[in-house]
């Protein structure tokens, strides 16, 4: 689609990896709490809270991964001319 001008690999950061692992443990905890709550017939408000926390933690994990481990890529795309000729009409 475009010409890659600059591509720098993501840095391996140990502390971010540790944060993602801690968030993974919290994600598993909230998921298991949600499943246990469904099986035990808990209140719907508490179940929605645990599900919301699980989605929030999943979003944080994806954001940390995207910012820290994915490469930065700068692409230049060719722009179309803004003048429409008679042949294109």
PyMOL Python script that loads the backbone (N, CA, C, O; Angstrom):
from pymol import cmd

cmd.read_pdbstr("""\
ATOM      1  N   UNK A   1       0.819  -1.198   0.000  1.00  0.00           N
ATOM      2  CA  UNK A   1       0.000   0.000   0.000  1.00  0.00           C
ATOM      3  C   UNK A   1       0.858   1.255   0.000  1.00  0.00           C
ATOM      4  O   UNK A   1       0.504   2.252  -0.630  1.00  0.00           O
ATOM      5  N   UNK A   2       1.960   1.212   0.689  1.00  0.00           N
ATOM      6  CA  UNK A   2       2.807   2.382   0.746  1.00  0.00           C
ATOM      7  C   UNK A   2       4.260   1.977   0.820  1.00  0.00           C
ATOM      8  O   UNK A   2       4.586   0.792   0.898  1.00  0.00           O
ATOM      9  N   UNK A   3       5.126   2.963   0.793  1.00  0.00           N
ATOM     10  CA  UNK A   3       6.556   2.713   0.866  1.00  0.00           C
ATOM     11  C   UNK A   3       6.992   2.874   2.312  1.00  0.00           C
ATOM     12  O   UNK A   3       6.751   3.914   2.924  1.00  0.00           O
ATOM     13  N   UNK A   4       7.639   1.837   2.865  1.00  0.00           N
ATOM     14  CA  UNK A   4       8.096   1.886   4.250  1.00  0.00           C
ATOM     15  C   UNK A   4       9.345   2.744   4.309  1.00  0.00           C
ATOM     16  O   UNK A   4      10.358   2.419   3.689  1.00  0.00           O
ATOM     17  N   UNK A   5       9.277   3.838   5.053  1.00  0.00           N
ATOM     18  CA  UNK A   5      10.392   4.761   5.161  1.00  0.00           C
ATOM     19  C   UNK A   5      11.271   4.394   6.340  1.00  0.00           C
ATOM     20  O   UNK A   5      12.496   4.379   6.224  1.00  0.00           O
ATOM     21  N   UNK A   6      10.654   4.100   7.472  1.00  0.00           N
ATOM     22  CA  UNK A   6      11.418   3.796   8.679  1.00  0.00           C
ATOM     23  C   UNK A   6      10.694   2.701   9.448  1.00  0.00           C
ATOM     24  O   UNK A   6       9.477   2.746   9.624  1.00  0.00           O
ATOM     25  N   UNK A   7      11.461   1.721   9.902  1.00  0.00           N
ATOM     26  CA  UNK A   7      10.893   0.658  10.719  1.00  0.00           C
ATOM     27  C   UNK A   7      11.881   0.339  11.825  1.00  0.00           C
ATOM     28  O   UNK A   7      12.959  -0.201  11.576  1.00  0.00           O
ATOM     29  N   UNK A   8      11.504   0.679  13.048  1.00  0.00           N
ATOM     30  CA  UNK A   8      12.372   0.391  14.188  1.00  0.00           C
ATOM     31  C   UNK A   8      11.716  -0.697  15.022  1.00  0.00           C
ATOM     32  O   UNK A   8      10.535  -0.589  15.354  1.00  0.00           O
ATOM     33  N   UNK A   9      12.457  -1.739  15.366  1.00  0.00           N
ATOM     34  CA  UNK A   9      11.863  -2.805  16.174  1.00  0.00           C
ATOM     35  C   UNK A   9      11.554  -2.328  17.584  1.00  0.00           C
ATOM     36  O   UNK A   9      12.190  -1.409  18.101  1.00  0.00           O
ATOM     37  N   UNK A  10      10.559  -2.972  18.198  1.00  0.00           N
ATOM     38  CA  UNK A  10      10.193  -2.629  19.559  1.00  0.00           C
ATOM     39  C   UNK A  10      11.268  -3.052  20.536  1.00  0.00           C
ATOM     40  O   UNK A  10      11.945  -4.057  20.322  1.00  0.00           O
ATOM     41  N   UNK A  11      11.432  -2.294  21.609  1.00  0.00           N
ATOM     42  CA  UNK A  11      12.440  -2.604  22.615  1.00  0.00           C
ATOM     43  C   UNK A  11      11.917  -3.693  23.543  1.00  0.00           C
ATOM     44  O   UNK A  11      10.737  -3.718  23.894  1.00  0.00           O
ATOM     45  N   UNK A  12      12.799  -4.573  23.926  1.00  0.00           N
ATOM     46  CA  UNK A  12      12.433  -5.610  24.894  1.00  0.00           C
ATOM     47  C   UNK A  12      12.559  -4.992  26.288  1.00  0.00           C
ATOM     48  O   UNK A  12      13.660  -4.705  26.756  1.00  0.00           O
ATOM     49  N   UNK A  13      11.432  -4.795  26.927  1.00  0.00           N
ATOM     50  CA  UNK A  13      11.427  -4.153  28.235  1.00  0.00           C
ATOM     51  C   UNK A  13      10.939  -5.150  29.268  1.00  0.00           C
ATOM     52  O   UNK A  13       9.801  -5.616  29.216  1.00  0.00           O
ATOM     53  N   UNK A  14      11.813  -5.468  30.205  1.00  0.00           N
ATOM     54  CA  UNK A  14      11.486  -6.459  31.215  1.00  0.00           C
ATOM     55  C   UNK A  14      10.377  -6.022  32.155  1.00  0.00           C
ATOM     56  O   UNK A  14       9.533  -6.830  32.544  1.00  0.00           O
ATOM     57  N   UNK A  15      10.377  -4.741  32.525  1.00  0.00           N
ATOM     58  CA  UNK A  15       9.356  -4.282  33.475  1.00  0.00           C
ATOM     59  C   UNK A  15       7.965  -4.274  32.840  1.00  0.00           C
ATOM     60  O   UNK A  15       6.975  -4.562  33.514  1.00  0.00           O
ATOM     61  N   UNK A  16       7.885  -3.946  31.553  1.00  0.00           N
ATOM     62  CA  UNK A  16       6.588  -3.992  30.878  1.00  0.00           C
ATOM     63  C   UNK A  16       6.111  -5.432  30.758  1.00  0.00           C
ATOM     64  O   UNK A  16       4.921  -5.712  30.901  1.00  0.00           O
ATOM     65  N   UNK A  17       7.049  -6.353  30.494  1.00  0.00           N
ATOM     66  CA  UNK A  17       6.699  -7.767  30.426  1.00  0.00           C
ATOM     67  C   UNK A  17       6.168  -8.253  31.773  1.00  0.00           C
ATOM     68  O   UNK A  17       5.216  -9.032  31.820  1.00  0.00           O
ATOM     69  N   UNK A  18       6.783  -7.794  32.875  1.00  0.00           N
ATOM     70  CA  UNK A  18       6.314  -8.171  34.212  1.00  0.00           C
ATOM     71  C   UNK A  18       4.917  -7.602  34.478  1.00  0.00           C
ATOM     72  O   UNK A  18       4.077  -8.269  35.083  1.00  0.00           O
ATOM     73  N   UNK A  19       4.676  -6.374  34.026  1.00  0.00           N
ATOM     74  CA  UNK A  19       3.350  -5.763  34.204  1.00  0.00           C
ATOM     75  C   UNK A  19       2.301  -6.546  33.424  1.00  0.00           C
ATOM     76  O   UNK A  19       1.200  -6.775  33.924  1.00  0.00           O
ATOM     77  N   UNK A  20       2.634  -6.958  32.206  1.00  0.00           N
ATOM     78  CA  UNK A  20       1.689  -7.729  31.397  1.00  0.00           C
ATOM     79  C   UNK A  20       1.406  -9.072  32.065  1.00  0.00           C
ATOM     80  O   UNK A  20       0.268  -9.541  32.038  1.00  0.00           O
ATOM     81  N   UNK A  21       2.421  -9.701  32.666  1.00  0.00           N
ATOM     82  CA  UNK A  21       2.198 -10.967  33.372  1.00  0.00           C
ATOM     83  C   UNK A  21       1.304 -10.795  34.600  1.00  0.00           C
ATOM     84  O   UNK A  21       0.443 -11.634  34.862  1.00  0.00           O
ATOM     85  N   UNK A  22       1.503  -9.715  35.348  1.00  0.00           N
ATOM     86  CA  UNK A  22       0.647  -9.450  36.507  1.00  0.00           C
ATOM     87  C   UNK A  22      -0.794  -9.204  36.052  1.00  0.00           C
ATOM     88  O   UNK A  22      -1.740  -9.684  36.677  1.00  0.00           O
ATOM     89  N   UNK A  23      -0.950  -8.453  34.961  1.00  0.00           N
ATOM     90  CA  UNK A  23      -2.291  -8.215  34.430  1.00  0.00           C
ATOM     91  C   UNK A  23      -2.927  -9.507  33.922  1.00  0.00           C
ATOM     92  O   UNK A  23      -4.143  -9.676  34.011  1.00  0.00           O
ATOM     93  N   UNK A  24      -2.110 -10.419  33.390  1.00  0.00           N
ATOM     94  CA  UNK A  24      -2.625 -11.710  32.953  1.00  0.00           C
ATOM     95  C   UNK A  24      -3.151 -12.520  34.133  1.00  0.00           C
ATOM     96  O   UNK A  24      -4.187 -13.176  34.024  1.00  0.00           O
ATOM     97  N   UNK A  25      -2.446 -12.477  35.248  1.00  0.00           N
ATOM     98  CA  UNK A  25      -2.913 -13.180  36.450  1.00  0.00           C
ATOM     99  C   UNK A  25      -4.227 -12.578  36.935  1.00  0.00           C
ATOM    100  O   UNK A  25      -5.145 -13.310  37.306  1.00  0.00           O
ATOM    101  N   UNK A  26      -4.322 -11.244  36.934  1.00  0.00           N
ATOM    102  CA  UNK A  26      -5.583 -10.593  37.325  1.00  0.00           C
ATOM    103  C   UNK A  26      -6.714 -10.948  36.368  1.00  0.00           C
ATOM    104  O   UNK A  26      -7.852 -11.152  36.790  1.00  0.00           O
ATOM    105  N   UNK A  27      -6.393 -11.022  35.065  1.00  0.00           N
ATOM    106  CA  UNK A  27      -7.406 -11.388  34.069  1.00  0.00           C
ATOM    107  C   UNK A  27      -7.938 -12.790  34.330  1.00  0.00           C
ATOM    108  O   UNK A  27      -9.147 -13.016  34.291  1.00  0.00           O
ATOM    109  N   UNK A  28      -7.052 -13.715  34.593  1.00  0.00           N
ATOM    110  CA  UNK A  28      -7.476 -15.090  34.887  1.00  0.00           C
ATOM    111  C   UNK A  28      -8.293 -15.146  36.175  1.00  0.00           C
ATOM    112  O   UNK A  28      -9.246 -15.919  36.274  1.00  0.00           O
ATOM    113  N   UNK A  29      -7.923 -14.331  37.161  1.00  0.00           N
ATOM    114  CA  UNK A  29      -8.671 -14.295  38.417  1.00  0.00           C
ATOM    115  C   UNK A  29     -10.104 -13.784  38.189  1.00  0.00           C
ATOM    116  O   UNK A  29     -11.064 -14.373  38.687  1.00  0.00           O
ATOM    117  N   UNK A  30     -10.237 -12.694  37.441  1.00  0.00           N
ATOM    118  CA  UNK A  30     -11.573 -12.149  37.200  1.00  0.00           C
ATOM    119  C   UNK A  30     -12.414 -13.082  36.322  1.00  0.00           C
ATOM    120  O   UNK A  30     -13.622 -13.205  36.522  1.00  0.00           O
ATOM    121  N   UNK A  31     -11.775 -13.733  35.358  1.00  0.00           N
ATOM    122  CA  UNK A  31     -12.523 -14.681  34.526  1.00  0.00           C
ATOM    123  C   UNK A  31     -13.033 -15.864  35.340  1.00  0.00           C
ATOM    124  O   UNK A  31     -14.183 -16.280  35.201  1.00  0.00           O
ATOM    125  N   UNK A  32     -12.164 -16.397  36.188  1.00  0.00           N
ATOM    126  CA  UNK A  32     -12.595 -17.526  37.014  1.00  0.00           C
ATOM    127  C   UNK A  32     -13.652 -17.094  38.030  1.00  0.00           C
ATOM    128  O   UNK A  32     -14.569 -17.859  38.330  1.00  0.00           O
ATOM    129  N   UNK A  33     -13.533 -15.883  38.559  1.00  0.00           N
ATOM    130  CA  UNK A  33     -14.547 -15.368  39.484  1.00  0.00           C
ATOM    131  C   UNK A  33     -15.887 -15.199  38.768  1.00  0.00           C
ATOM    132  O   UNK A  33     -16.939 -15.471  39.347  1.00  0.00           O
ATOM    133  N   UNK A  34     -15.852 -14.756  37.527  1.00  0.00           N
ATOM    134  CA  UNK A  34     -17.081 -14.604  36.759  1.00  0.00           C
ATOM    135  C   UNK A  34     -17.745 -15.955  36.499  1.00  0.00           C
ATOM    136  O   UNK A  34     -18.957 -16.097  36.662  1.00  0.00           O
ATOM    137  N   UNK A  35     -16.954 -16.940  36.098  1.00  0.00           N
ATOM    138  CA  UNK A  35     -17.514 -18.274  35.836  1.00  0.00           C
ATOM    139  C   UNK A  35     -18.049 -18.901  37.121  1.00  0.00           C
ATOM    140  O   UNK A  35     -19.110 -19.525  37.111  1.00  0.00           O
ATOM    141  N   UNK A  36     -17.322 -18.739  38.226  1.00  0.00           N
ATOM    142  CA  UNK A  36     -17.791 -19.259  39.500  1.00  0.00           C
ATOM    143  C   UNK A  36     -19.079 -18.562  39.930  1.00  0.00           C
ATOM    144  O   UNK A  36     -19.983 -19.197  40.474  1.00  0.00           O
ATOM    145  N   UNK A  37     -19.161 -17.261  39.688  1.00  0.00           N
ATOM    146  CA  UNK A  37     -20.365 -16.516  40.034  1.00  0.00           C
ATOM    147  C   UNK A  37     -21.573 -16.943  39.218  1.00  0.00           C
ATOM    148  O   UNK A  37     -22.691 -16.967  39.733  1.00  0.00           O
ATOM    149  N   UNK A  38     -21.361 -17.282  37.953  1.00  0.00           N
ATOM    150  CA  UNK A  38     -22.470 -17.776  37.135  1.00  0.00           C
ATOM    151  C   UNK A  38     -22.953 -19.125  37.670  1.00  0.00           C
ATOM    152  O   UNK A  38     -24.156 -19.369  37.772  1.00  0.00           O
ATOM    153  N   UNK A  39     -22.006 -19.992  38.007  1.00  0.00           N
ATOM    154  CA  UNK A  39     -22.386 -21.322  38.504  1.00  0.00           C
ATOM    155  C   UNK A  39     -23.080 -21.252  39.862  1.00  0.00           C
ATOM    156  O   UNK A  39     -23.949 -22.074  40.152  1.00  0.00           O
ATOM    157  N   UNK A  40     -22.711 -20.292  40.687  1.00  0.00           N
ATOM    158  CA  UNK A  40     -23.312 -20.161  42.018  1.00  0.00           C
ATOM    159  C   UNK A  40     -24.563 -19.289  42.030  1.00  0.00           C
ATOM    160  O   UNK A  40     -25.263 -19.239  43.042  1.00  0.00           O
ATOM    161  N   UNK A  41     -24.856 -18.608  40.940  1.00  0.00           N
ATOM    162  CA  UNK A  41     -26.064 -17.786  40.861  1.00  0.00           C
ATOM    163  C   UNK A  41     -25.953 -16.477  41.606  1.00  0.00           C
ATOM    164  O   UNK A  41     -26.886 -16.080  42.304  1.00  0.00           O
ATOM    165  N   UNK A  42     -24.811 -15.791  41.465  1.00  0.00           N
ATOM    166  CA  UNK A  42     -24.610 -14.518  42.129  1.00  0.00           C
ATOM    167  C   UNK A  42     -25.441 -13.419  41.477  1.00  0.00           C
ATOM    168  O   UNK A  42     -26.050 -13.610  40.424  1.00  0.00           O
ATOM    169  N   UNK A  43     -25.447 -12.260  42.138  1.00  0.00           N
ATOM    170  CA  UNK A  43     -26.185 -11.092  41.673  1.00  0.00           C
ATOM    171  C   UNK A  43     -25.633 -10.625  40.322  1.00  0.00           C
ATOM    172  O   UNK A  43     -24.430 -10.701  40.073  1.00  0.00           O
ATOM    173  N   UNK A  44     -26.525 -10.143  39.461  1.00  0.00           N
ATOM    174  CA  UNK A  44     -26.122  -9.718  38.128  1.00  0.00           C
ATOM    175  C   UNK A  44     -25.221  -8.486  38.150  1.00  0.00           C
ATOM    176  O   UNK A  44     -24.373  -8.321  37.273  1.00  0.00           O
ATOM    177  N   UNK A  45     -25.399  -7.627  39.141  1.00  0.00           N
ATOM    178  CA  UNK A  45     -24.585  -6.417  39.223  1.00  0.00           C
ATOM    179  C   UNK A  45     -23.129  -6.763  39.517  1.00  0.00           C
ATOM    180  O   UNK A  45     -22.223  -6.182  38.920  1.00  0.00           O
ATOM    181  N   UNK A  46     -22.897  -7.702  40.429  1.00  0.00           N
ATOM    182  CA  UNK A  46     -21.528  -8.098  40.726  1.00  0.00           C
ATOM    183  C   UNK A  46     -20.899  -8.839  39.543  1.00  0.00           C
ATOM    184  O   UNK A  46     -19.709  -8.675  39.273  1.00  0.00           O
ATOM    185  N   UNK A  47     -21.687  -9.651  38.839  1.00  0.00           N
ATOM    186  CA  UNK A  47     -21.175 -10.350  37.663  1.00  0.00           C
ATOM    187  C   UNK A  47     -20.791  -9.365  36.553  1.00  0.00           C
ATOM    188  O   UNK A  47     -19.783  -9.556  35.873  1.00  0.00           O
ATOM    189  N   UNK A  48     -21.590  -8.324  36.373  1.00  0.00           N
ATOM    190  CA  UNK A  48     -21.259  -7.328  35.356  1.00  0.00           C
ATOM    191  C   UNK A  48     -20.008  -6.545  35.748  1.00  0.00           C
ATOM    192  O   UNK A  48     -19.222  -6.154  34.885  1.00  0.00           O
ATOM    193  N   UNK A  49     -19.825  -6.315  37.048  1.00  0.00           N
ATOM    194  CA  UNK A  49     -18.608  -5.645  37.513  1.00  0.00           C
ATOM    195  C   UNK A  49     -17.374  -6.492  37.223  1.00  0.00           C
ATOM    196  O   UNK A  49     -16.368  -5.968  36.744  1.00  0.00           O
ATOM    197  N   UNK A  50     -17.432  -7.786  37.502  1.00  0.00           N
ATOM    198  CA  UNK A  50     -16.277  -8.645  37.251  1.00  0.00           C
ATOM    199  C   UNK A  50     -15.985  -8.760  35.754  1.00  0.00           C
ATOM    200  O   UNK A  50     -14.822  -8.804  35.351  1.00  0.00           O
ATOM    201  N   UNK A  51     -17.024  -8.809  34.936  1.00  0.00           N
ATOM    202  CA  UNK A  51     -16.820  -8.874  33.494  1.00  0.00           C
ATOM    203  C   UNK A  51     -16.231  -7.563  32.964  1.00  0.00           C
ATOM    204  O   UNK A  51     -15.370  -7.577  32.084  1.00  0.00           O
ATOM    205  N   UNK A  52     -16.696  -6.437  33.500  1.00  0.00           N
ATOM    206  CA  UNK A  52     -16.146  -5.140  33.096  1.00  0.00           C
ATOM    207  C   UNK A  52     -14.679  -5.017  33.494  1.00  0.00           C
ATOM    208  O   UNK A  52     -13.872  -4.496  32.724  1.00  0.00           O
ATOM    209  N   UNK A  53     -14.328  -5.488  34.682  1.00  0.00           N
ATOM    210  CA  UNK A  53     -12.931  -5.450  35.106  1.00  0.00           C
ATOM    211  C   UNK A  53     -12.069  -6.347  34.224  1.00  0.00           C
ATOM    212  O   UNK A  53     -10.930  -5.998  33.913  1.00  0.00           O
ATOM    213  N   UNK A  54     -12.599  -7.491  33.821  1.00  0.00           N
ATOM    214  CA  UNK A  54     -11.843  -8.390  32.941  1.00  0.00           C
ATOM    215  C   UNK A  54     -11.589  -7.722  31.592  1.00  0.00           C
ATOM    216  O   UNK A  54     -10.480  -7.810  31.064  1.00  0.00           O
ATOM    217  N   UNK A  55     -12.596  -7.056  31.025  1.00  0.00           N
ATOM    218  CA  UNK A  55     -12.410  -6.370  29.743  1.00  0.00           C
ATOM    219  C   UNK A  55     -11.459  -5.180  29.873  1.00  0.00           C
ATOM    220  O   UNK A  55     -10.683  -4.907  28.958  1.00  0.00           O
ATOM    221  N   UNK A  56     -11.514  -4.473  30.996  1.00  0.00           N
ATOM    222  CA  UNK A  56     -10.615  -3.348  31.224  1.00  0.00           C
ATOM    223  C   UNK A  56      -9.166  -3.822  31.304  1.00  0.00           C
ATOM    224  O   UNK A  56      -8.274  -3.209  30.717  1.00  0.00           O
ATOM    225  N   UNK A  57      -8.937  -4.904  32.026  1.00  0.00           N
ATOM    226  CA  UNK A  57      -7.584  -5.438  32.153  1.00  0.00           C
ATOM    227  C   UNK A  57      -7.104  -5.972  30.808  1.00  0.00           C
ATOM    228  O   UNK A  57      -5.932  -5.809  30.468  1.00  0.00           O
ATOM    229  N   UNK A  58      -7.977  -6.600  30.044  1.00  0.00           N
ATOM    230  CA  UNK A  58      -7.601  -7.084  28.715  1.00  0.00           C
ATOM    231  C   UNK A  58      -7.203  -5.921  27.808  1.00  0.00           C
ATOM    232  O   UNK A  58      -6.235  -6.023  27.054  1.00  0.00           O
ATOM    233  N   UNK A  59      -7.939  -4.829  27.880  1.00  0.00           N
ATOM    234  CA  UNK A  59      -7.587  -3.637  27.109  1.00  0.00           C
ATOM    235  C   UNK A  59      -6.246  -3.053  27.513  1.00  0.00           C
ATOM    236  O   UNK A  59      -5.467  -2.631  26.659  1.00  0.00           O
ATOM    237  N   UNK A  60      -5.971  -3.026  28.818  1.00  0.00           N
ATOM    238  CA  UNK A  60      -4.678  -2.540  29.286  1.00  0.00           C
ATOM    239  C   UNK A  60      -3.542  -3.430  28.808  1.00  0.00           C
ATOM    240  O   UNK A  60      -2.482  -2.941  28.417  1.00  0.00           O
ATOM    241  N   UNK A  61      -3.767  -4.743  28.841  1.00  0.00           N
ATOM    242  CA  UNK A  61      -2.739  -5.672  28.373  1.00  0.00           C
ATOM    243  C   UNK A  61      -2.444  -5.451  26.894  1.00  0.00           C
ATOM    244  O   UNK A  61      -1.279  -5.425  26.496  1.00  0.00           O
ATOM    245  N   UNK A  62      -3.467  -5.293  26.084  1.00  0.00           N
ATOM    246  CA  UNK A  62      -3.277  -5.076  24.655  1.00  0.00           C
ATOM    247  C   UNK A  62      -2.572  -3.747  24.401  1.00  0.00           C
ATOM    248  O   UNK A  62      -1.719  -3.659  23.519  1.00  0.00           O
ATOM    249  N   UNK A  63      -2.921  -2.714  25.166  1.00  0.00           N
ATOM    250  CA  UNK A  63      -2.292  -1.414  24.995  1.00  0.00           C
ATOM    251  C   UNK A  63      -0.820  -1.449  25.373  1.00  0.00           C
ATOM    252  O   UNK A  63       0.016  -0.913  24.645  1.00  0.00           O
ATOM    253  N   UNK A  64      -0.485  -2.077  26.508  1.00  0.00           N
ATOM    254  CA  UNK A  64       0.919  -2.198  26.898  1.00  0.00           C
ATOM    255  C   UNK A  64       1.710  -2.985  25.870  1.00  0.00           C
ATOM    256  O   UNK A  64       2.843  -2.625  25.550  1.00  0.00           O
ATOM    257  N   UNK A  65       1.128  -4.052  25.351  1.00  0.00           N
ATOM    258  CA  UNK A  65       1.816  -4.855  24.341  1.00  0.00           C
ATOM    259  C   UNK A  65       2.036  -4.055  23.066  1.00  0.00           C
ATOM    260  O   UNK A  65       3.116  -4.097  22.477  1.00  0.00           O
ATOM    261  N   UNK A  66       1.002  -3.321  22.641  1.00  0.00           N
ATOM    262  CA  UNK A  66       1.097  -2.550  21.405  1.00  0.00           C
ATOM    263  C   UNK A  66       2.138  -1.443  21.529  1.00  0.00           C
ATOM    264  O   UNK A  66       2.907  -1.210  20.596  1.00  0.00           O
ATOM    265  N   UNK A  67       2.169  -0.770  22.651  1.00  0.00           N
ATOM    266  CA  UNK A  67       3.102   0.346  22.823  1.00  0.00           C
ATOM    267  C   UNK A  67       4.539  -0.109  23.038  1.00  0.00           C
ATOM    268  O   UNK A  67       5.466   0.616  22.676  1.00  0.00           O
ATOM    269  N   UNK A  68       4.748  -1.282  23.613  1.00  0.00           N
ATOM    270  CA  UNK A  68       6.094  -1.666  24.021  1.00  0.00           C
ATOM    271  C   UNK A  68       6.770  -2.676  23.111  1.00  0.00           C
ATOM    272  O   UNK A  68       7.992  -2.631  22.964  1.00  0.00           O
ATOM    273  N   UNK A  69       6.028  -3.581  22.497  1.00  0.00           N
ATOM    274  CA  UNK A  69       6.668  -4.685  21.801  1.00  0.00           C
ATOM    275  C   UNK A  69       6.478  -4.680  20.285  1.00  0.00           C
ATOM    276  O   UNK A  69       7.237  -5.344  19.579  1.00  0.00           O
ATOM    277  N   UNK A  70       5.498  -3.959  19.767  1.00  0.00           N
ATOM    278  CA  UNK A  70       5.298  -3.929  18.326  1.00  0.00           C
ATOM    279  C   UNK A  70       6.229  -2.896  17.683  1.00  0.00           C
ATOM    280  O   UNK A  70       6.516  -1.869  18.298  1.00  0.00           O
ATOM    281  N   UNK A  71       6.702  -3.145  16.466  1.00  0.00           N
ATOM    282  CA  UNK A  71       7.619  -2.193  15.827  1.00  0.00           C
ATOM    283  C   UNK A  71       6.890  -0.933  15.384  1.00  0.00           C
ATOM    284  O   UNK A  71       5.698  -0.957  15.078  1.00  0.00           O
ATOM    285  N   UNK A  72       7.637   0.170  15.359  1.00  0.00           N
ATOM    286  CA  UNK A  72       7.120   1.430  14.837  1.00  0.00           C
ATOM    287  C   UNK A  72       7.396   1.466  13.346  1.00  0.00           C
ATOM    288  O   UNK A  72       8.544   1.335  12.919  1.00  0.00           O
ATOM    289  N   UNK A  73       6.350   1.642  12.552  1.00  0.00           N
ATOM    290  CA  UNK A  73       6.488   1.642  11.104  1.00  0.00           C
ATOM    291  C   UNK A  73       5.935   2.959  10.574  1.00  0.00           C
ATOM    292  O   UNK A  73       4.820   3.356  10.910  1.00  0.00           O
ATOM    293  N   UNK A  74       6.726   3.631   9.745  1.00  0.00           N
ATOM    294  CA  UNK A  74       6.289   4.862   9.096  1.00  0.00           C
ATOM    295  C   UNK A  74       6.160   4.581   7.609  1.00  0.00           C
ATOM    296  O   UNK A  74       7.142   4.236   6.952  1.00  0.00           O
ATOM    297  N   UNK A  75       4.958   4.727   7.077  1.00  0.00           N
ATOM    298  CA  UNK A  75       4.697   4.474   5.659  1.00  0.00           C
ATOM    299  C   UNK A  75       4.304   5.765   4.977  1.00  0.00           C
ATOM    300  O   UNK A  75       3.582   6.590   5.535  1.00  0.00           O
ATOM    301  N   UNK A  76       4.789   5.923   3.770  1.00  0.00           N
ATOM    302  CA  UNK A  76       4.364   7.048   2.939  1.00  0.00           C
ATOM    303  C   UNK A  76       3.491   6.503   1.829  1.00  0.00           C
ATOM    304  O   UNK A  76       3.884   5.576   1.121  1.00  0.00           O
ATOM    305  N   UNK A  77       2.330   7.064   1.675  1.00  0.00           N
ATOM    306  CA  UNK A  77       1.399   6.618   0.644  1.00  0.00           C
ATOM    307  C   UNK A  77       1.298   7.688  -0.429  1.00  0.00           C
ATOM    308  O   UNK A  77       1.349   8.884  -0.143  1.00  0.00           O
ATOM    309  N   UNK A  78       1.157   7.241  -1.655  1.00  0.00           N
ATOM    310  CA  UNK A  78       1.038   8.170  -2.773  1.00  0.00           C
ATOM    311  C   UNK A  78      -0.351   8.795  -2.752  1.00  0.00           C
ATOM    312  O   UNK A  78      -1.359   8.092  -2.686  1.00  0.00           O
ATOM    313  N   UNK A  79      -0.392  10.098  -2.807  1.00  0.00           N
ATOM    314  CA  UNK A  79      -1.671  10.802  -2.794  1.00  0.00           C
ATOM    315  C   UNK A  79      -2.200  10.934  -4.199  1.00  0.00           C
ATOM    316  O   UNK A  79      -1.446  11.132  -5.151  1.00  0.00           O
ATOM    317  N   UNK A  80      -3.496  10.821  -4.312  1.00  0.00           N
ATOM    318  CA  UNK A  80      -4.134  11.027  -5.608  1.00  0.00           C
ATOM    319  C   UNK A  80      -4.220  12.513  -5.886  1.00  0.00           C
ATOM    320  O   UNK A  80      -4.316  13.328  -4.969  1.00  0.00           O
ATOM    321  N   UNK A  81      -4.184  12.850  -7.150  1.00  0.00           N
ATOM    322  CA  UNK A  81      -4.330  14.257  -7.497  1.00  0.00           C
ATOM    323  C   UNK A  81      -5.772  14.678  -7.240  1.00  0.00           C
ATOM    324  O   UNK A  81      -6.701  13.893  -7.432  1.00  0.00           O
ATOM    325  N   UNK A  82      -5.949  15.909  -6.810  1.00  0.00           N
ATOM    326  CA  UNK A  82      -7.272  16.393  -6.457  1.00  0.00           C
ATOM    327  C   UNK A  82      -8.049  16.934  -7.662  1.00  0.00           C
ATOM    328  O   UNK A  82      -9.238  17.234  -7.559  1.00  0.00           O
ATOM    329  N   UNK A  83      -7.370  17.053  -8.790  1.00  0.00           N
ATOM    330  CA  UNK A  83      -8.012  17.541  -9.999  1.00  0.00           C
ATOM    331  C   UNK A  83      -8.571  16.355 -10.755  1.00  0.00           C
ATOM    332  O   UNK A  83      -7.844  15.411 -11.064  1.00  0.00           O
ATOM    333  N   UNK A  84      -9.855  16.399 -11.053  1.00  0.00           N
ATOM    334  CA  UNK A  84     -10.494  15.317 -11.797  1.00  0.00           C
ATOM    335  C   UNK A  84     -10.506  15.684 -13.271  1.00  0.00           C
ATOM    336  O   UNK A  84     -11.080  16.698 -13.670  1.00  0.00           O
ATOM    337  N   UNK A  85      -9.875  14.859 -14.058  1.00  0.00           N
ATOM    338  CA  UNK A  85      -9.842  15.144 -15.488  1.00  0.00           C
ATOM    339  C   UNK A  85     -11.139  14.718 -16.146  1.00  0.00           C
ATOM    340  O   UNK A  85     -11.978  14.073 -15.518  1.00  0.00           O
ATOM    341  N   UNK A  86     -11.307  15.079 -17.418  1.00  0.00           N
ATOM    342  CA  UNK A  86     -12.532  14.735 -18.132  1.00  0.00           C
ATOM    343  C   UNK A  86     -12.669  13.238 -18.326  1.00  0.00           C
ATOM    344  O   UNK A  86     -13.786  12.721 -18.345  1.00  0.00           O
ATOM    345  N   UNK A  87     -11.563  12.532 -18.471  1.00  0.00           N
ATOM    346  CA  UNK A  87     -11.609  11.107 -18.704  1.00  0.00           C
ATOM    347  C   UNK A  87     -12.098  10.329 -17.485  1.00  0.00           C
ATOM    348  O   UNK A  87     -12.701   9.269 -17.650  1.00  0.00           O
ATOM    349  N   UNK A  88     -11.859  10.816 -16.271  1.00  0.00           N
ATOM    350  CA  UNK A  88     -12.267  10.127 -15.050  1.00  0.00           C
ATOM    351  C   UNK A  88     -13.720  10.372 -14.694  1.00  0.00           C
ATOM    352  O   UNK A  88     -14.271   9.658 -13.857  1.00  0.00           O
ATOM    353  N   UNK A  89     -14.360  11.369 -15.309  1.00  0.00           N
ATOM    354  CA  UNK A  89     -15.750  11.694 -14.954  1.00  0.00           C
ATOM    355  C   UNK A  89     -16.650  10.693 -15.487  1.00  0.00           C
ATOM    356  O   UNK A  89     -17.862  10.788 -15.295  1.00  0.00           O
TER     357      UNK A  89
END
""", "prot")
cmd.dss("prot")
cmd.show_as("cartoon", "prot")
cmd.util.cbc("prot")
cmd.orient("prot")
